[in-house]
Amino acid sequence: MRKLIRKSPLLPLLLAAAAGLNAFDKQTVMMPMRDGVRLATDIYRPSVSVDLLPCVLVRTPYGRKIGMEAWMLSLLTDVMQYAVVLQDTRGRHGSEGVDSLYFSDGWGAVRDGYDTVEWLAARSWSNGRVGMFGASALGITGILAAGAAPPHLSCVVAIVAASNLYGDAIFYGGEYQNALVSGWLEETGNEDLIPFFRNHHDGGPEYDRVNLTARFDSVRVPVFHIGGWHDIFIQGTLNAFTGLQASGGPGALGNQALLVGPWVHDILDENCGELSFPGSGAEAFIDDIVNWFEVWLKGRSGRVPFPAVRYYLMGDAEQAEGPGNRWISGSAWPPESETTSYYLSEGGRLATAPPLPGEPPDVFNFDPSDPVPTLGGRNLNLPAGSRDQRPAESRTDVLVYETEILDDSVVIAGRVVVRLWASSDGPDTDFTAKLCDVYPDGRSMLVADGIVQARHRNSLTVEEFLTPGEPERFTIDLWSTALVFAAGHRIRLSVSSSNWPRFSVNPNTGGPFGADETKRVARQTVYHDASRPSSLELPVLRPAGVRDETLRRFALGPNYPNPFNSSTVIPVYPGASAGPLGLEIIDAFGRRLRFWRLRDGVAGAQLIRWDGRDESGRDAPSGVYVVRLRSGRSVETAKIIRLR
């Protein structure tokens, strides 16, 4: 939270408002839980308050004492009139009990999130509304508390958070996420928990307490879900949004919001690996988080002032005016698409035509002593994001298939899956897949990747070993993305059997999971003939469908950069305009500085560049300005900041 607000476009104003205000009241309590364990909790309240206070709760395993700086506490308490509560989770830092790694944060016999919310709501200073906020681990504690349905929890902001710890974080396609899980546990001093996960690898009832997807109907609050296409938990974020939006309980049903950018786990990282996508800064959405709390904790307005779904459609990162690289607004995820199969074919081709009878299979040897190295992707403690895969693709144990150079763009948004017909000469193995966008200069930039463990190819809870040499159909889930493969690019799929250290390396022996130290080289065969057609399945949107998505809503997109110095770009979505369409810049005194007459009924975004000057060519001073988009009786406004 500290880093998020530090990069807010409103930072200069926030600092000015909070300057000199360090007189908030602080109280430290050992808050009792239902089993008698006490959790160290800091409560900050305004030095002067007129009304009863809503509460913003942050539950963290990282230490409450470093969770927030004095100026930020002043802002949220004295300026914005919230109570802010920072709490160490069970067994961490100042809290009592044994660290349970989220298993006490939800709906089991111990319900720390529930008990904390209800204790806070019962204070004499409280207005009875508690909202939870946090990113990553802090967001997970909010998601799990919502699943326990405390009566006085009013809303949650969950940033890059998993909703099913087993499938989103610990295991992927049955394989252990080595770098993410073991790396994080070692960094946080919890390496003693690693054997638990290795000994409970079959997704059994042990994980019920950390799986929100099994109890969407228990949740009764609006949740603002924020994620990144290259985030470690992106599919969990999407699953939570779609599940709660369609199947949540009263208060949650239909009240969810989703925001997804081209971000890694640190959504404020300006780069997505080796690429940087224009107009994608997460800091532009700080106001939305504030508005979320204002609506659900203070009841300041009847609705949240932004659409239910916003996602960034990635494209060629070097084509700012290309077919991608823009924000799309809508009412649901995923958008309507047509599943299009790209078939693996002889000669390393990826084609929309099914393979012919008799096409010979491709074969490679997988040596677990020499695994394919991880190069980017959805990582936490490894280099993350879109990175060039050519060093891995040049190996003899990696099969590469690609399309011809695209004559027209291919737009995808939704789940990406590989259906792979393959066999191995061993009883168990892994198969991996990587989807890449090949640029005209040859760079093979990672879009999404995934893995499946053979023994869990049909079920995550039941082991089924292979019959050596017998072809099987494997499904490799690459999770979801949104991207335009631009004209002049190629679509590439690579197939192998390892991705280390992101995932554990399968020893190919079929021995007890995680306990077999012997290794064997596996002979892997990938089939692509008429009776065994292996394919990459992409959720393809017609270009008209992408335009329809933006035509449905009359809206202003976030300007970039914001704040700006010399110029800024304002995206305008005309939607189904009901009259003449105009955009204007208004200063703090209500005076109109600039006006543009825009074209209505135009698909997609119109990009308006403001150079900071008024109609007479005079430079506007530093300050906050209002951007107003008007069409008939429809009006959309946004704030824009100039810093000179």
C-alpha positions as CSV (number, residue, x, y, z in Angstrom):
1,M,0.0,0.0,0.0
2,R,2.8,2.4,0.8
3,K,4.4,1.9,-2.6
4,L,1.0,2.2,-4.4
5,I,0.1,5.5,-2.9
6,R,3.6,6.8,-3.2
7,K,3.3,6.6,-7.0
8,S,-0.2,8.0,-7.1
9,P,-0.8,10.8,-9.7
10,L,-2.4,12.7,-6.8
11,L,0.8,12.5,-4.7
12,P,1.6,16.2,-4.8
13,L,-1.8,17.1,-3.6
14,L,-1.9,14.3,-1.0
15,L,1.4,15.4,0.5
16,A,0.2,19.0,0.6
17,A,-3.0,18.0,2.3
18,A,-1.2,15.8,4.9
19,A,1.7,18.2,5.5
20,G,2.1,18.9,9.2
21,L,-0.7,16.5,10.2
22,N,1.0,13.9,12.5
23,A,-1.4,14.2,15.4
24,F,-3.5,11.1,14.6
25,D,-4.4,8.9,17.5
26,K,-2.7,5.6,17.7
27,Q,-3.7,2.7,19.9
28,T,-2.0,-0.7,20.0
29,V,-4.0,-3.7,21.2
30,M,-3.6,-7.4,21.4
31,M,-6.9,-8.3,19.7
32,P,-8.4,-11.6,21.0
33,M,-9.5,-14.3,18.5
34,R,-12.1,-16.9,19.2
35,D,-9.5,-19.5,20.3
36,G,-7.8,-17.1,22.8
37,V,-4.8,-16.2,20.6
38,R,-4.2,-12.5,20.5
39,L,-3.1,-10.6,17.4
40,A,-0.9,-7.4,17.5
41,T,-3.0,-4.6,16.0
42,D,-2.3,-0.9,15.5
43,I,-5.4,1.3,15.2
44,Y,-5.0,4.9,13.8
45,R,-7.9,7.4,14.1
46,P,-8.2,11.1,13.2
47,S,-7.1,13.5,15.9
48,V,-10.4,15.3,15.3
49,S,-13.4,13.5,14.0
50,V,-17.0,14.7,13.5
51,D,-18.8,11.5,12.6
52,L,-18.4,7.8,13.3
53,L,-15.6,6.3,11.3
54,P,-15.4,3.7,8.6
55,C,-12.4,1.4,8.9
56,V,-9.8,0.3,6.3
57,L,-8.2,-2.9,7.5
58,V,-4.9,-4.3,6.4
59,R,-3.8,-7.8,7.6
60,T,-0.2,-8.6,6.8
61,P,2.4,-11.3,7.4
62,Y,5.2,-8.8,6.7
63,G,4.9,-6.6,9.8
64,R,2.5,-3.9,10.7
65,K,5.2,-1.5,11.8
66,I,6.5,-1.0,8.3
67,G,3.2,-1.1,6.6
68,M,2.4,2.6,6.4
69,E,4.3,5.9,6.7
70,A,3.2,8.8,8.9
71,W,2.2,11.1,6.1
72,M,-0.1,8.4,4.6
73,L,-1.7,7.7,7.9
74,S,-2.3,11.4,8.3
75,L,-3.9,11.5,4.9
76,L,-6.3,8.6,5.4
77,T,-7.2,9.5,9.0
78,D,-7.1,13.3,9.5
79,V,-7.8,14.3,5.9
80,M,-10.1,11.5,4.6
81,Q,-11.6,10.6,8.0
82,Y,-11.0,6.8,8.1
83,A,-9.8,4.6,10.9
84,V,-6.8,2.6,9.6
85,V,-6.0,-0.7,11.2
86,L,-2.8,-2.6,10.6
87,Q,-2.6,-6.2,12.0
88,D,0.1,-8.8,12.1
89,T,-1.3,-12.2,11.0
90,R,-1.2,-15.2,13.4
91,G,2.2,-16.2,14.5
92,R,3.9,-13.3,12.7
93,H,5.9,-10.5,14.3
94,G,4.0,-9.3,17.3
95,S,1.1,-11.7,17.1
96,E,0.6,-14.8,19.2
97,G,0.0,-18.3,17.9
98,V,1.5,-20.5,15.3
99,D,1.9,-19.2,11.7
100,S,-0.7,-21.0,9.7
101,L,0.1,-19.4,6.2
102,Y,-3.5,-18.3,5.5
103,F,-5.2,-21.4,6.9
104,S,-6.5,-19.4,9.9
105,D,-7.6,-16.4,7.8
106,G,-10.8,-17.8,6.3
107,W,-13.7,-20.0,7.3
108,G,-12.2,-22.9,9.3
109,A,-12.5,-23.5,13.0
110,V,-10.3,-20.4,13.5
111,R,-11.4,-17.3,11.6
112,D,-9.0,-14.5,12.3
113,G,-10.3,-12.2,9.5
114,Y,-13.9,-12.6,10.6
115,D,-13.1,-12.0,14.3
116,T,-11.0,-8.9,13.5
117,V,-13.7,-7.3,11.3
118,E,-16.4,-7.9,13.9
119,W,-14.2,-6.6,16.8
120,L,-13.6,-3.4,14.9
121,A,-17.2,-2.9,14.0
122,A,-18.2,-3.1,17.6
123,R,-16.0,-0.2,18.7
124,S,-17.7,3.0,19.9
125,W,-16.0,5.1,17.2
126,S,-17.0,2.8,14.3
127,N,-19.8,3.4,11.8
128,G,-20.1,-0.4,11.5
129,R,-18.4,-0.6,8.0
130,V,-15.1,-2.3,7.5
131,G,-13.2,-2.5,4.2
132,M,-10.2,-4.6,3.6
133,F,-7.3,-3.6,1.4
134,G,-4.1,-5.2,0.2
135,A,-1.8,-6.6,-2.5
136,S,-0.5,-10.1,-2.8
137,A,-0.5,-11.7,0.7
138,L,-2.5,-8.8,2.1
139,G,-5.0,-9.2,-0.7
140,I,-5.3,-12.9,0.0
141,T,-6.2,-12.3,3.6
142,G,-9.0,-10.0,2.4
143,I,-10.3,-12.6,-0.1
144,L,-10.4,-15.3,2.6
145,A,-12.1,-13.0,5.1
146,A,-14.8,-12.3,2.5
147,G,-15.3,-16.0,2.2
148,A,-16.0,-16.2,6.0
149,A,-18.8,-13.6,5.5
150,P,-18.4,-11.4,8.6
151,P,-21.6,-9.3,8.8
152,H,-19.8,-6.0,9.1
153,L,-17.3,-6.4,6.2
154,S,-18.6,-4.0,3.6
155,C,-16.0,-4.3,0.7
156,V,-12.6,-5.5,-0.3
157,V,-9.9,-4.3,-2.6
158,A,-7.8,-7.3,-3.6
159,I,-4.7,-6.6,-5.7
160,V,-2.8,-9.5,-7.4
161,A,-4.4,-12.0,-5.0
162,A,-5.0,-15.7,-5.4
163,S,-8.5,-17.1,-4.7
164,N,-7.5,-20.8,-4.6
165,L,-4.2,-21.3,-2.9
166,Y,-3.7,-24.9,-4.3
167,G,-4.4,-24.2,-7.9
168,D,-3.4,-20.6,-8.2
169,A,-0.2,-20.5,-6.1
170,I,1.2,-23.8,-4.9
171,F,0.6,-26.3,-7.7
172,Y,0.0,-25.6,-11.4
173,G,-1.3,-28.4,-13.6
174,G,-0.3,-30.8,-10.8
175,E,3.4,-29.6,-10.7
176,Y,4.9,-27.8,-7.8
177,Q,5.7,-24.1,-8.3
178,N,9.1,-24.4,-6.9
179,A,10.5,-20.8,-7.2
180,L,7.3,-19.2,-6.1
181,V,6.4,-21.4,-3.1
182,S,9.7,-22.6,-1.7
183,G,11.4,-19.2,-2.6
184,W,8.7,-17.2,-0.8
185,L,8.7,-19.5,2.3
186,E,12.4,-19.3,2.6
187,E,12.4,-15.5,2.3
188,T,9.8,-15.2,5.0
189,G,11.4,-17.7,7.4
190,N,8.7,-20.4,6.8
191,E,10.7,-23.0,5.1
192,D,9.5,-25.6,7.7
193,L,6.2,-25.5,5.8
194,I,7.7,-26.8,2.5
195,P,7.4,-30.5,3.5
196,F,3.7,-30.0,4.2
197,F,3.0,-29.0,0.6
198,R,5.2,-31.7,-0.8
199,N,3.4,-34.3,1.3
200,H,-0.1,-32.9,0.3
201,H,0.3,-32.6,-3.4
202,D,-2.9,-34.1,-4.6
203,G,-5.3,-31.2,-3.9
204,G,-7.3,-32.9,-1.1
205,P,-9.5,-31.5,1.6
206,E,-6.5,-30.0,3.4
207,Y,-6.9,-27.1,1.0
208,D,-10.6,-26.5,1.4
209,R,-10.0,-23.6,3.9
210,V,-8.0,-21.6,1.3
211,N,-10.2,-22.2,-1.8
212,L,-12.7,-19.4,-2.2
213,T,-13.9,-20.9,-5.6
214,A,-15.8,-23.6,-3.7
215,R,-17.9,-21.0,-1.7
216,F,-18.7,-18.0,-3.9
217,D,-22.2,-18.0,-2.6
218,S,-20.9,-17.3,0.9
219,V,-19.4,-13.9,-0.1
220,R,-21.7,-11.0,0.5
221,V,-19.6,-7.9,-0.4
222,P,-18.3,-6.1,-3.4
223,V,-14.7,-6.9,-4.3
224,F,-12.5,-4.8,-6.6
225,H,-10.2,-7.3,-8.3
226,I,-6.9,-5.9,-9.7
227,G,-4.5,-8.1,-11.6
228,G,-1.8,-8.2,-14.3
229,W,-1.6,-10.4,-17.4
230,H,1.9,-11.5,-16.3
231,D,1.1,-11.8,-12.6
232,I,1.6,-15.0,-10.7
233,F,-2.1,-15.1,-9.6
234,I,-3.9,-13.7,-12.7
235,Q,-6.2,-16.7,-13.3
236,G,-7.2,-16.7,-9.6
237,T,-8.0,-13.0,-9.9
238,L,-10.2,-13.7,-13.0
239,N,-11.9,-16.7,-11.4
240,A,-12.8,-14.7,-8.3
241,F,-14.3,-11.9,-10.3
242,T,-16.4,-14.1,-12.7
243,G,-17.4,-16.5,-9.9
244,L,-18.6,-13.8,-7.5
245,Q,-20.2,-11.7,-10.2
246,A,-22.3,-14.6,-11.4
247,S,-22.7,-16.7,-8.2
248,G,-21.9,-14.5,-5.2
249,G,-24.3,-14.1,-2.3
250,P,-26.5,-11.0,-1.7
251,G,-24.3,-7.9,-1.9
252,A,-21.6,-9.6,-4.0
253,L,-23.8,-10.8,-6.9
254,G,-23.3,-8.2,-9.7
255,N,-21.3,-5.8,-7.6
256,Q,-17.8,-6.9,-8.5
257,A,-15.2,-4.9,-10.5
258,L,-12.2,-6.1,-12.5
259,L,-9.1,-4.2,-13.7
260,V,-6.3,-6.0,-15.5
261,G,-3.2,-4.4,-17.0
262,P,-0.1,-5.6,-18.7
263,W,1.6,-5.9,-15.3
264,V,3.8,-8.4,-13.4
265,H,3.2,-9.1,-9.7
266,D,4.5,-5.6,-8.9
267,I,1.9,-3.7,-10.8
268,L,3.8,-0.5,-10.4
269,D,6.8,-1.8,-12.4
270,E,6.9,0.3,-15.5
271,N,8.3,-2.6,-17.6
272,C,6.7,-5.9,-18.3
273,G,9.9,-7.9,-18.6
274,E,11.7,-6.6,-21.7
275,L,8.7,-4.7,-23.0
276,S,7.0,-1.5,-21.9
277,F,3.4,-1.0,-23.0
278,P,2.2,2.6,-23.7
279,G,-0.4,4.1,-21.5
280,S,-0.5,1.2,-19.1
281,G,0.6,2.8,-15.8
282,A,-1.3,1.3,-12.7
283,E,-0.9,4.6,-10.8
284,A,-3.6,6.1,-13.0
285,F,-6.2,4.0,-11.1
286,I,-5.5,5.2,-7.5
287,D,-8.6,7.3,-7.6
288,D,-10.7,4.2,-8.4
289,I,-9.5,2.6,-5.2
290,V,-10.4,5.7,-3.2
291,N,-13.8,5.9,-4.9
292,W,-14.5,2.2,-4.1
293,F,-14.0,2.9,-0.4
294,E,-16.0,6.2,-0.6
295,V,-19.0,4.4,-2.1
296,W,-19.0,1.2,0.0
297,L,-17.7,2.6,3.3
298,K,-19.2,6.1,3.3
299,G,-22.1,5.8,0.9
300,R,-21.0,8.9,-1.0
301,S,-22.7,7.9,-4.2
302,G,-25.2,5.4,-5.6
303,R,-22.7,3.7,-7.9
304,V,-19.0,3.2,-8.5
305,P,-18.0,5.7,-11.2
306,F,-16.3,3.2,-13.5
307,P,-17.3,0.1,-15.6
308,A,-17.4,-3.4,-14.2
309,V,-14.5,-4.6,-16.4
310,R,-11.5,-2.8,-17.8
311,Y,-8.5,-4.6,-19.3
312,Y,-5.5,-3.7,-21.3
313,L,-5.3,-5.2,-24.7
314,M,-1.6,-5.7,-25.3
315,G,-0.1,-5.4,-28.8
316,D,3.3,-4.7,-30.4
317,A,4.8,-2.7,-27.6
318,E,6.6,-0.4,-30.1
319,Q,3.4,0.5,-31.9
320,A,1.7,3.1,-29.7
321,E,-0.8,3.7,-32.5
322,G,-1.1,0.1,-33.5
323,P,-4.1,-2.2,-33.2
324,G,-3.4,-3.1,-29.6
325,N,-2.1,-1.2,-26.6
326,R,-5.3,0.3,-25.4
327,W,-7.8,-0.1,-22.5
328,I,-11.1,-1.9,-23.2
329,S,-14.2,-1.4,-21.1
330,G,-17.0,-3.8,-20.8
331,S,-19.6,-5.4,-18.5
332,A,-18.3,-9.0,-18.4
333,W,-15.2,-11.2,-18.6
334,P,-14.3,-12.9,-20.9
335,P,-15.5,-11.0,-23.9
336,E,-17.3,-13.0,-26.6
337,S,-14.8,-14.9,-28.7
338,E,-14.5,-17.8,-31.1
339,T,-12.2,-20.6,-30.2
340,T,-9.8,-21.0,-33.1
341,S,-7.5,-24.0,-33.3
342,Y,-3.9,-23.6,-34.6
343,Y,-2.7,-27.1,-35.4
344,L,0.8,-28.4,-34.9
345,S,2.0,-29.6,-38.2
346,E,5.0,-31.2,-39.9
347,G,8.0,-29.0,-40.4
348,G,7.3,-26.8,-37.3
349,R,4.3,-25.2,-38.8
350,L,1.3,-23.8,-36.8
351,A,-1.7,-23.7,-39.1
352,T,-5.5,-23.3,-39.0
353,A,-5.9,-26.4,-41.3
354,P,-6.0,-29.7,-39.5
355,P,-3.0,-32.0,-40.0
356,L,-3.0,-34.6,-42.7
357,P,-3.1,-38.4,-42.1
358,G,0.3,-40.0,-41.7
359,E,2.2,-36.9,-40.5
360,P,5.2,-38.2,-38.6
361,P,5.5,-37.3,-34.9
362,D,8.2,-35.1,-33.4
363,V,10.5,-36.6,-30.8
364,F,12.9,-35.2,-28.2
365,N,14.8,-36.5,-25.1
366,F,14.0,-34.9,-21.8
367,D,16.9,-35.0,-19.3
368,P,15.9,-33.9,-15.8
369,S,19.5,-33.2,-15.0
370,D,19.6,-30.5,-17.8
371,P,16.1,-28.7,-17.6
372,V,15.0,-25.9,-19.8
373,P,15.7,-22.7,-17.9
374,T,13.0,-20.2,-16.9
375,L,13.1,-17.0,-19.0
376,G,10.4,-14.6,-17.7
377,G,6.8,-15.4,-17.2
378,R,4.5,-15.2,-14.2
379,N,7.2,-15.1,-11.5
380,L,7.6,-13.5,-8.1
381,N,11.2,-13.9,-7.2
382,L,12.6,-14.6,-10.7
383,P,12.8,-12.1,-13.6
384,A,9.2,-11.8,-14.7
385,G,7.1,-10.6,-17.6
386,S,7.5,-10.9,-21.4
387,R,11.1,-11.9,-22.3
388,D,12.8,-13.3,-25.4
389,Q,12.5,-17.1,-25.5
390,R,15.0,-17.7,-28.3
391,P,17.8,-19.0,-26.0
392,A,15.4,-21.7,-24.8
393,E,13.9,-22.4,-28.2
394,S,17.3,-23.2,-29.7
395,R,17.6,-26.3,-27.5
396,T,17.2,-29.8,-28.9
397,D,14.7,-30.6,-26.2
398,V,12.3,-27.8,-27.2
399,L,9.9,-28.2,-30.2
400,V,8.9,-25.0,-31.9
401,Y,5.8,-24.4,-34.1
402,E,4.9,-21.1,-35.7
403,T,2.5,-19.5,-38.2
404,E,3.4,-17.8,-41.4
405,I,3.9,-14.0,-41.2
406,L,0.5,-12.6,-40.4
407,D,-1.2,-10.6,-43.1
408,D,-3.7,-9.2,-40.6
409,S,-3.9,-8.8,-36.9
410,V,-5.2,-11.6,-34.7
411,V,-6.9,-10.4,-31.5
412,I,-7.3,-12.7,-28.5
413,A,-8.9,-12.2,-25.1
414,G,-9.6,-15.1,-22.8
415,R,-8.3,-18.5,-21.9
416,V,-5.5,-20.1,-23.9
417,V,-5.2,-23.9,-23.9
418,V,-3.0,-26.4,-25.7
419,R,-4.4,-29.8,-26.5
420,L,-1.4,-32.1,-26.9
421,W,-1.3,-35.7,-28.1
422,A,1.9,-37.1,-26.7
423,S,3.5,-40.1,-25.1
424,S,6.6,-40.9,-23.0
425,D,8.6,-44.0,-22.5
426,G,8.3,-43.5,-18.7
427,P,5.5,-43.8,-16.2
428,D,5.4,-40.1,-15.4
429,T,6.7,-36.9,-16.9
430,D,5.8,-33.3,-17.5
431,F,4.8,-31.4,-20.7
432,T,5.2,-27.6,-21.0
433,A,3.9,-25.0,-23.5
434,K,4.8,-21.4,-24.2
435,L,2.9,-19.0,-26.4
436,C,5.0,-16.3,-27.9
437,D,4.5,-13.2,-30.1
438,V,7.3,-13.2,-32.7
439,Y,8.3,-9.7,-33.7
440,P,9.5,-8.8,-37.2
441,D,13.1,-8.5,-35.9
442,G,12.9,-12.2,-34.7
443,R,12.4,-11.6,-31.0
444,S,10.1,-14.4,-29.5
445,M,8.3,-12.5,-26.7
446,L,6.6,-14.6,-24.1
447,V,2.8,-14.1,-23.8
448,A,1.7,-17.0,-21.6
449,D,3.0,-20.4,-20.5
450,G,1.9,-23.5,-18.5
451,I,2.6,-27.1,-17.5
452,V,0.9,-30.4,-16.8
453,Q,2.1,-33.3,-14.8
454,A,1.3,-36.5,-16.5
455,R,0.1,-38.3,-13.4
456,H,-2.4,-35.5,-12.9
457,R,-3.4,-35.1,-16.5
458,N,-7.0,-36.2,-15.8
459,S,-7.5,-35.2,-12.1
460,L,-5.6,-33.1,-9.6
461,T,-6.7,-35.3,-6.8
462,V,-6.1,-38.8,-8.3
463,E,-2.8,-40.1,-9.7
464,E,-3.0,-42.0,-13.0
465,F,0.4,-43.1,-14.4
466,L,1.2,-43.5,-18.0
467,T,1.5,-46.7,-20.0
468,P,5.0,-46.2,-21.6
469,G,4.7,-45.4,-25.3
470,E,0.9,-45.1,-25.4
471,P,-0.4,-41.8,-26.8
472,E,-2.5,-39.7,-24.4
473,R,-4.2,-36.4,-24.8
474,F,-2.9,-33.8,-22.4
475,T,-4.5,-30.4,-21.7
476,I,-2.0,-27.6,-20.9
477,D,-3.7,-24.6,-19.4
478,L,-1.8,-21.3,-20.2
479,W,-4.4,-19.3,-18.2
480,S,-5.8,-16.1,-19.7
481,T,-4.4,-13.1,-21.6
482,A,-5.5,-10.3,-24.0
483,L,-3.2,-9.5,-26.9
484,V,-3.2,-8.4,-30.5
485,F,-0.7,-10.3,-32.7
486,A,0.0,-7.5,-35.1
487,A,0.3,-7.9,-38.9
488,G,4.0,-8.7,-39.7
489,H,4.3,-10.8,-36.6
490,R,4.1,-14.6,-36.1
491,I,2.3,-16.7,-33.5
492,R,4.7,-19.3,-32.0
493,L,4.2,-22.2,-29.7
494,S,7.0,-24.1,-28.1
495,V,6.6,-27.5,-26.4
496,S,9.0,-29.2,-24.0
497,S,9.0,-30.9,-20.6
498,S,10.6,-28.5,-18.1
499,N,10.7,-24.9,-17.0
500,W,13.2,-24.7,-14.1
501,P,13.3,-23.2,-11.5
502,R,9.8,-21.9,-12.0
503,F,8.4,-25.4,-11.7
504,S,9.9,-28.5,-10.1
505,V,11.6,-30.9,-12.5
506,N,9.9,-34.3,-13.0
507,P,12.4,-37.1,-12.6
508,N,10.4,-39.3,-15.0
509,T,10.4,-42.3,-12.7
510,G,6.9,-42.3,-11.3
511,G,8.3,-42.5,-7.7
512,P,6.7,-40.8,-4.7
513,F,6.1,-37.1,-5.5
514,G,9.0,-34.9,-4.3
515,A,10.8,-37.8,-2.6
516,D,12.4,-39.7,-5.5
517,E,16.0,-38.6,-5.9
518,T,16.7,-40.9,-8.9
519,K,16.3,-39.5,-12.4
520,R,15.9,-41.0,-15.8
521,V,16.0,-39.5,-19.3
522,A,12.6,-39.7,-21.0
523,R,11.9,-40.2,-24.7
524,Q,9.0,-37.9,-25.5
525,T,6.9,-38.1,-28.6
526,V,4.5,-35.4,-29.8
527,Y,1.8,-36.4,-32.4
528,H,0.1,-34.2,-34.9
529,D,-1.8,-36.3,-37.5
530,A,-5.4,-36.5,-38.5
531,S,-6.3,-39.0,-35.8
532,R,-4.2,-37.3,-33.1
533,P,-4.4,-33.5,-33.8
534,S,-2.4,-31.5,-31.3
535,S,-3.5,-27.8,-31.3
536,L,-3.1,-24.4,-29.7
537,E,-6.6,-23.0,-29.0
538,L,-6.9,-19.3,-29.0
539,P,-10.0,-17.1,-28.0
540,V,-10.1,-15.0,-31.1
541,L,-12.1,-11.8,-31.3
542,R,-13.2,-10.5,-34.6
543,P,-11.8,-6.9,-35.1
544,A,-15.5,-5.8,-35.3
545,G,-16.0,-7.5,-32.0
546,V,-13.3,-5.4,-30.4
547,R,-14.8,-2.3,-31.8
548,D,-18.2,-3.3,-30.5
549,E,-16.7,-3.7,-27.0
550,T,-15.7,-0.1,-26.9
551,L,-18.8,1.2,-28.8
552,R,-21.0,-0.1,-26.0
553,R,-19.8,2.4,-23.5
554,F,-19.5,6.2,-23.7
555,A,-16.4,6.9,-21.5
556,L,-13.2,8.7,-20.8
557,G,-10.1,6.5,-20.5
558,P,-7.2,7.4,-18.1
559,N,-4.9,10.0,-19.6
560,Y,-1.2,9.2,-19.9
561,P,1.1,10.3,-18.5
562,N,-0.6,11.7,-15.5
563,P,0.7,13.9,-14.0
564,F,2.2,15.4,-17.1
565,N,4.7,18.1,-17.9
566,S,4.7,19.0,-21.6
567,S,1.8,17.0,-23.0
568,T,-0.6,14.2,-22.3
569,V,-2.9,11.9,-24.3
570,I,-6.6,11.5,-23.4
571,P,-8.4,8.4,-24.7
572,V,-12.1,9.0,-25.6
573,Y,-14.6,6.3,-26.2
574,P,-17.5,7.8,-28.0
575,G,-19.8,4.8,-27.5
576,A,-23.3,5.2,-28.8
577,S,-23.2,9.0,-28.7
578,A,-26.6,10.7,-28.3
579,G,-25.6,14.0,-29.7
580,P,-22.7,16.3,-30.7
581,L,-19.6,15.0,-29.0
582,G,-17.2,17.5,-27.3
583,L,-14.2,17.4,-25.0
584,E,-13.1,20.3,-22.9
585,I,-10.4,21.2,-20.3
586,I,-11.6,23.3,-17.3
587,D,-9.4,24.9,-14.7
588,A,-10.0,25.2,-11.0
589,F,-12.0,28.4,-11.5
590,G,-14.4,26.8,-13.9
591,R,-13.0,28.4,-17.0
592,R,-12.7,26.5,-20.2
593,L,-9.2,26.4,-21.6
594,R,-9.5,24.1,-24.5
595,F,-12.3,22.5,-26.5
596,W,-12.4,19.7,-29.2
597,R,-15.3,18.8,-31.4
598,L,-15.0,15.0,-31.9
599,R,-16.4,12.5,-34.3
600,D,-19.2,10.4,-33.0
601,G,-20.1,6.8,-33.9
602,V,-16.4,6.0,-34.3
603,A,-15.2,2.5,-33.2
604,G,-12.6,2.3,-30.5
605,A,-10.7,5.1,-28.8
606,Q,-10.0,8.6,-30.1
607,L,-6.7,9.8,-28.7
608,I,-6.7,13.5,-27.9
609,R,-3.3,15.1,-27.1
610,W,-3.3,18.2,-24.9
611,D,-0.1,20.2,-24.9
612,G,-0.9,22.1,-21.8
613,R,-1.9,25.3,-23.6
614,D,-5.2,27.2,-23.8
615,E,-7.1,28.3,-26.9
616,S,-4.8,31.3,-27.2
617,G,-1.6,29.3,-27.0
618,R,-0.8,30.3,-23.4
619,D,0.8,27.7,-21.1
620,A,-1.4,26.6,-18.3
621,P,0.2,26.6,-14.9
622,S,0.7,23.6,-12.6
623,G,-2.5,22.4,-11.0
624,V,-5.5,20.1,-11.2
625,Y,-7.8,20.4,-14.3
626,V,-11.0,18.7,-15.1
627,V,-11.5,16.9,-18.4
628,R,-15.2,16.8,-19.4
629,L,-16.6,14.6,-22.2
630,R,-20.1,15.6,-23.2
631,S,-22.6,14.1,-25.7
632,G,-26.2,15.2,-25.3
633,R,-27.1,14.6,-21.7
634,S,-24.3,12.2,-21.1
635,V,-21.3,13.6,-19.3
636,E,-18.1,12.0,-18.1
637,T,-15.4,13.8,-16.1
638,A,-11.9,13.0,-14.9
639,K,-9.1,14.9,-13.2
640,I,-5.8,15.7,-14.8
641,I,-2.7,17.1,-13.2
642,R,0.0,19.3,-14.7
643,L,3.4,19.6,-13.0
644,R,5.8,22.1,-14.6
